[in-house]
Amino acid sequence: MIDASVFEFDTLTLDPYGQIYEQRRQMASCRTDTLGSNATLELVAIPGGTFVMGAPSTEEGWHPYQSPQHPVTIAPFWMGKYPVTQAQWRAVAALPQVNQPLSPKISCFTEADRPVEQVSWHDAIEFCNRLSAHTGQFYRLPSEAEWEYACRAGTTTPFWCGETITTDLANYSGIDWEYEGRVCSKGSYGKGSTGRDRRETTAVGSFAITNAFGLYDMHGLVREWCVDHWHDSYNGAPNDGTAWVENATTDQRVLRGGSWNSGPRACRSAARSKLNSETHLYDIGFRVVMELRVASREH
């Protein structure tokens, strides 16, 4: 069953010191798919557009693999309002298998409204395949370009909320970590301040503030798998928003968004990391995208 509607949400912008200087109420189209077992999946309509992907070399935390900056045109799509939760995971894990089995209970932090974690890339693909077969829609992981476009939501700053971020808006490690007398991971970003270090996941949507597209938890909480194979730079990357899987020299896949276990630099809109597709860790989850076409099992 599908329920389509419009929802209102609050978004904001921070000044360089982390203080709110603008807050606004916005609206977006959303839909809810029923998964069974009293679980539902909420999606937000992401409008198409063109953006500049990557980070400038002047951005704190920049690395050459976030370059070169390049324009990408994105077609409209639907994206999960939140990372996939454990309740949603269990509901889909109970659906008929497509290519591989899924364990219904895999996470380290075990509340139903927390994001599922310890999910490999292949597990996430199977989830999408089962969801597609169940709903008749085409679900998949986002491409890396779609993820960054959705995270930025029209912004060009390091975070969708501005030049810095605070642990009142996202679940990341907001303390300085030292090793042999030097700071190896900063808990602050730019002119912002340090904050909390929760050391675990939180329920999705806990911070009650979204980006301008209506998406929650795009910075921190759990790192999110993308479809793309890892490439060391954007030289030769597609400019149409599709996943980049050709000419990869490794089996590693792309993760975005940082996590509860990351400092703010790793949570930026342009930040990217890589892991083997079979990896299961307690800070890795995913969210889904729904394309505007009929489902197929050829993923």
C-alpha positions in Angstrom: 0.0 0.0 0.0 1.2 3.5 -0.8 0.2 6.7 0.9 1.3 10.0 -0.8 1.1 13.3 1.0 2.9 16.5 1.7 4.8 17.1 5.0 6.2 20.2 6.7 9.5 20.3 8.3 12.0 22.7 9.9 15.4 23.5 8.5 18.0 26.0 9.5 21.4 27.7 8.8 24.2 28.1 11.3 26.7 31.0 11.4 30.4 30.1 11.3 30.4 29.8 15.1 27.5 27.3 15.2 24.7 29.6 16.2 21.4 29.6 14.5 20.9 32.7 12.4 18.1 31.5 10.2 15.3 28.9 10.7 12.5 28.3 8.3 9.5 26.0 7.7 9.3 24.2 4.4 7.3 21.5 2.6 8.0 18.5 0.5 6.1 15.6 -1.1 6.5 12.3 0.6 5.1 8.8 0.3 4.9 5.8 2.6 5.2 2.2 1.5 3.9 -0.6 3.7 6.5 -3.3 4.3 4.4 -5.7 6.5 4.9 -6.5 10.2 3.6 -3.0 11.0 6.6 -1.5 9.4 6.5 1.4 6.8 9.1 3.2 4.7 8.9 6.9 4.3 10.4 8.6 1.2 10.9 12.2 0.2 10.6 13.5 -3.4 14.0 14.9 -4.4 13.7 17.4 -7.3 16.1 17.2 -10.2 18.8 19.8 -10.8 22.4 20.5 -11.4 25.0 20.9 -8.7 28.8 21.1 -8.3 30.0 17.8 -6.8 33.2 17.6 -4.6 35.0 20.0 -2.4 37.4 22.9 -3.1 41.0 22.4 -1.9 40.4 25.3 0.6 37.7 23.3 2.5 38.9 22.0 5.9 39.2 18.2 5.6 39.7 18.3 1.9 41.4 15.4 0.2 42.4 14.9 -3.4 39.9 12.1 -3.8 37.1 14.7 -3.3 38.3 16.4 -6.6 38.1 17.7 -9.2 34.9 19.6 -8.5 32.6 19.0 -11.5 28.9 19.8 -12.5 26.5 16.9 -12.3 22.9 16.9 -13.5 20.5 14.8 -11.4 17.1 13.5 -12.5 14.2 13.5 -9.9 14.0 10.5 -7.5 12.6 9.5 -4.2 14.9 8.9 -1.2 14.5 7.5 2.2 13.6 10.2 4.7 15.9 8.3 7.2 18.5 5.6 7.1 16.9 2.2 7.1 15.8 1.2 10.6 16.0 -2.1 12.3 12.2 -2.5 12.2 12.3 -2.0 8.4 15.2 -4.4 8.1 13.4 -7.1 9.9 10.3 -6.7 7.8 12.2 -6.9 4.6 14.4 -9.8 5.8 11.2 -11.8 6.2 10.3 -11.3 2.6 11.2 -14.0 0.0 14.9 -14.3 -0.9 16.1 -12.9 -4.2 19.8 -13.7 -4.3 21.1 -14.3 -0.8 19.8 -14.8 2.8 19.4 -11.9 5.2 19.6 -12.3 9.0 16.8 -10.4 10.7 19.0 -9.4 13.7 22.4 -8.2 12.8 22.9 -4.9 14.6 25.0 -4.0 17.6 22.6 -1.4 18.9 19.2 -3.1 19.0 16.3 -0.8 19.2 13.7 -0.9 16.4 13.9 2.8 15.6 17.6 3.0 15.4 19.4 2.5 12.1 20.3 -1.0 11.1 24.1 -1.4 11.1 26.7 -4.1 10.5 25.2 -4.3 7.0 27.5 -5.2 4.1 27.1 -3.7 0.6 25.7 -7.0 -0.6 23.2 -7.2 2.2 22.0 -3.7 1.3 21.6 -4.8 -2.4 19.6 -7.8 -1.3 17.3 -5.6 0.8 16.7 -3.4 -2.2 15.9 -6.3 -4.4 13.4 -7.8 -2.0 11.8 -4.4 -1.5 11.5 -4.0 -5.2 9.9 -7.4 -5.6 7.5 -6.7 -2.7 6.3 -3.2 -3.8 6.5 -3.4 -7.6 8.7 -0.3 -7.5 12.4 0.0 -8.3 14.4 0.4 -5.1 18.2 0.6 -5.0 21.1 2.3 -3.3 21.8 5.9 -4.3 24.6 6.7 -6.6 27.3 8.7 -5.0 26.3 11.8 -7.0 22.7 11.4 -5.9 23.7 11.1 -2.3 25.8 14.2 -2.3 23.1 16.2 -4.2 20.5 15.1 -1.7 22.7 15.9 1.2 23.6 19.4 0.0 20.0 20.3 -0.8 21.1 23.3 -2.8 23.9 24.4 -0.5 27.6 24.7 -1.3 28.9 24.9 2.2 30.7 22.0 4.0 27.4 20.9 5.7 23.9 21.5 4.6 23.5 23.7 7.7 26.4 26.0 6.8 30.1 26.4 7.5 30.1 24.3 10.6 27.9 21.8 12.5 27.1 21.0 16.1 26.3 17.8 18.0 22.9 19.4 18.7 22.1 18.7 15.0 23.8 15.4 14.3 25.3 12.3 16.0 29.0 12.4 15.4 32.1 12.5 17.7 32.3 16.0 18.9 35.4 15.7 21.1 39.1 15.9 20.3 40.9 12.6 20.1 44.6 12.6 21.0 47.4 10.2 20.2 50.9 10.5 21.4 50.3 14.1 22.5 48.7 15.4 19.3 45.1 15.7 18.1 44.4 13.1 15.5 40.7 13.8 15.2 39.1 17.1 15.9 35.6 17.4 17.5 35.1 20.9 16.1 34.9 22.2 12.6 36.0 25.6 11.4 35.1 28.2 14.0 32.6 25.9 15.6 33.0 24.3 19.0 33.4 20.8 20.3 30.4 18.9 21.7 29.2 15.5 22.7 30.5 12.0 21.9 27.6 9.6 22.3 29.5 6.5 21.3 26.4 4.8 19.9 23.6 5.3 17.4 20.5 7.2 18.2 16.9 6.8 16.9 16.5 8.1 13.3 15.1 11.6 13.2 16.1 12.3 16.8 17.3 15.8 16.0 14.0 17.0 14.5 15.7 19.2 12.0 16.1 18.2 8.3 18.0 19.6 5.4 16.1 21.7 2.8 14.9 18.6 1.0 13.4 17.1 4.2 16.0 14.5 4.8 17.1 13.5 8.3 20.5 12.3 9.6 22.5 13.0 6.4 25.5 14.0 8.6 26.7 11.4 11.1 24.7 8.6 12.7 25.8 5.8 10.3 27.9 5.8 7.2 25.7 4.9 4.2 26.6 2.6 1.3 26.3 3.9 -2.3 26.1 1.9 -5.5 29.5 3.1 -6.8 32.8 1.3 -6.9 35.6 3.3 -5.4 37.7 5.6 -7.6 40.6 7.7 -6.3 39.4 10.9 -7.9 36.5 12.2 -10.0 38.5 12.3 -13.2 36.2 10.5 -15.7 33.2 10.4 -13.4 29.7 10.5 -15.0 28.0 13.9 -15.1 24.5 12.6 -15.3 24.1 11.3 -11.7 24.4 7.6 -12.5 26.6 5.3 -10.5 30.3 5.0 -11.5 31.1 1.3 -11.7 33.4 1.2 -14.7 37.2 1.2 -14.7 37.5 0.6 -10.9 40.8 -1.0 -9.7 39.4 -2.3 -6.5 36.3 -4.2 -5.1 35.8 -1.4 -2.5 32.6 0.5 -2.5 31.8 4.1 -1.5 30.3 5.2 1.8 29.0 8.7 2.6 27.9 10.8 5.5 30.2 9.9 8.4 28.9 8.3 11.6 28.6 8.5 15.4 32.2 7.2 15.4 33.5 10.0 13.1 34.7 13.5 13.6 32.9 16.3 11.8 35.4 16.5 8.9 34.3 13.0 7.9 30.6 14.0 8.0 30.8 16.8 5.4 28.6 16.7 2.3 31.7 16.1 0.1 33.5 13.6 2.4 33.7 10.0 1.1 35.2 6.8 2.4 35.7 3.3 1.1 35.4 -0.3 2.3 35.3 -3.8 0.9 31.8 -4.8 -0.2 31.7 -7.7 2.3 32.5 -5.4 5.3 30.2 -5.4 8.4 30.8 -2.7 11.0 28.8 -1.1 13.8 28.7 2.3 12.1 27.7 1.2 8.6 24.1 1.4 7.3 22.3 2.7 4.3 19.2 4.4 2.9 17.3 3.6 -0.2 16.3 5.4 -3.4 13.3 4.7 -5.5 13.4 5.3 -9.2 10.4 6.4 -11.2 10.2 3.2 -13.2 8.9 -0.4 -12.9 10.8 -2.8 -10.8 13.1 -5.4 -12.3 15.2 -8.2 -10.7 18.2 -7.4 -12.9 20.2 -5.3 -10.4 
